[in-house]
Amino acid sequence: MNQVRFSTVRDLFEAYPLARYDVGKAAPDKLSLDFLQEAADAGNWHQAVSFCAYLLPRRVAVAWGCRSLRQMFDHFDGNEGRSLSFAETWVRQPDEQSRNKALAVGNANDPEQPATWLALAAGWSGGSVVPAEFAPVEAKPDQTARAVRAALLIGLCRLTRESRDRIMTACLEDGIQLARGEPRPPR
C-alpha cells in the first residue's frame, strides 16, 4: 500500500503551512518522492528529514523516527530508553491508553533528548494533549511531524562526522521505502 499522501510539494505545503518553514526552499510542482530523494541524495539532511516527517502518516512517521533513532545510537539511558519504548508501544498498539502514556512520559522527560520528542510525537498524534483533569485541547495536525523532525535533527547533531552520511542515508532510504509502501527487509 502506497503511503504517499501528497503527490507534490505544493500539496504537502497546502496541508501543512508550517512545513514551508521547516523544509525550506522547494519547487512546489516537484513530485514529493522526487523531492525527498533529491534532498537525501544531496545530503541535505535537514530538508530531507523535515519533508519525510510531514510526508508519512503520523503512525508511520513515529515508527520511522524510532527506527532511525535506533540506527543512530546503540545505547539509550534509562529515561531515553523509556521514552523510545513508549513511542514504539504506541506504534504497535495505537490506542488512547498507549498514546496517553507516551504523552505523559514525553512531557516528563528531558526535551534535549531525541527520544523524548518521539514519545511526544506519539502523544500528539490525536486526541487531547493535556491531562484528563483539564478541558480537552486537541493536537494540531502538524505536531507529530514536527516532533519526529525535532527528534531526528537532535540525533543528527549528535552523530560523529564520520558516521553522519552513512547513517542518515540509511534512515532516509528507510523513510522513502515507507513512503512508497515498499516492504522492508527484516532487521
N, C-alpha and C positions, 0 to 999 in steps of 0.2 A: 504494500500500500504506500503510495507516494505521500510524503509528509509535507510537501511544499504547499504552503498556504497562500503565498503571494507570488504571482508569476513574475512580476517586475519589481525593481527597486521602488518605483513610484507607488505601487500597490502597498508595499510594506510601510512606506513613509506616510501614506494616507491613513493607514490603520493605526500607526503609532507615530504621531508627530514628533515626540521627543527622540525617536530613533535618528532623526536627521542630525541631531547634535552629537549623539553617541557614536554614530557611524562616520560622520563627516561627509566630505565631498563624494558624490556618487552620481553617475549618469542615470537619470530617472527611468529611461526606457530600456536599460540593460536588464536582461533576464536575471532573476535572483540567483540562481545557481551559478550562472556565468560570473556574476559579480563576486560572489563568495569565493569561487575557485580562483579567480584572478587575484583577489586580495590575499588569499592563502599562498598562492604561487609566488607572489611578490614579497612574502614575509611581512606583510602589513598586518601584524598580529592584532593590534588594537581594533582596526577596522573589521577584520575577519571575525574575531571573537564577538564583537558587538553585533554585527549583522546576523551571525548564526544564532545568537541567543534570541533575537527577535523572530527569526525565520521559523524556528522549530516551535511546535505546540508546547505549551507550558510543561507538561509532564515529561515530554521527550527532552526539552531543554534542560530540565533539572537532572535527568538521567545522564545526559551528555556532560553536564557540568561535573557531576560526581565522578564519572569515568575519567574525565580529563584531569581532575584533581588527583586521582589515584595514579594516573600516568606521570604527573609532575613530581609526586613525592612518594617515598616508600614508607614514611613514618608520620604519624599524627599524634600529638599529645592527647591527654585524656579528654579535655573539653572539645578539641577539634575533631577527634575521632567520634565523639558522641554526636556532635552536630552533623557530621557526614553520615553517620548511621541513621539518624532520624530522617534526613533527607532521602536516603536510599530506601528506608522503610516506606515513606510516602510514595515513592516511585513504584514500588511493588504493590502497595495497597493504598491507593489514593482516596481514602475515606476521610471524613471530618475528624475522627479521632487522631489519625496519623498526621493530618495537616495541622491540627491544633498543637500536638506535641512538638512537631518540627518548629512551629511558630514560637512556642514557649522557649525552647532551647536556643533558637536563633536570637530571641530578644535578650536572653540571659547571658549569652557568651560574648566574647571579645570581637568587636567589629573589625579589628585588624587581621583577624584570621579568615582565610578564604572559605573554610567550611561553614563558618557562621552564616555567610551570605547564601550558601546553598540551602541551609535549613530555613532561612528567611524566604528564599525563592519558593520552596515548597509551601511554607506557611502563607505566602502571599498569592498562592495560585487561585484563590477564590474564597468566598465566604468573608466573614468579618475578620479584621486584622487587629482587633482589640479584645481584651479579656471579656469573658461572658457577662461579668457584672456591669459592663458598660453598654450603652446603646450601640448596636452594630454599626461598624464602619466598613464598607465594602472595599476590597482590594481594588486598586486601579489596574486596568488591563495590562499596563506595561511593567508592573512591579516585579513580576517573576523574571522577565527578560533582563531587566536592569540589575537584579540581584545576581543572576547567573553570570552576567557580564562582569560585575564587580568581583565576584569570587575568582574568576579566571584571570582577570587583569592583576589582581593582587598576587595570585600564584605566579603569573608570568614575571612579575617584578622580582620574585624570589628565586627564579631559576638562574643557574650559572650561565654565563655567556656561551660556554662550550656546549651545553645541552639544550639551550633555548630553541634553536631552529629545528632540531630533531624532534623534540617533544611537542612543540607547537604544530609542526607539520602533521604528526600523528593525531593530535587532538582535532585539528581541523579536517583531516581526512575522515575521521570518525563522524564528525558533525555533518559533513557533506553526504556521507553514506546514509546517515539517518534522515537527512532532508530528502534524499532521493528514494527512501524507503527500501534500500538495498539490505539484504540480510548481512548480518555481521558474522565474521568468523568467530568461533569460540575462543575465549581467552584463558 
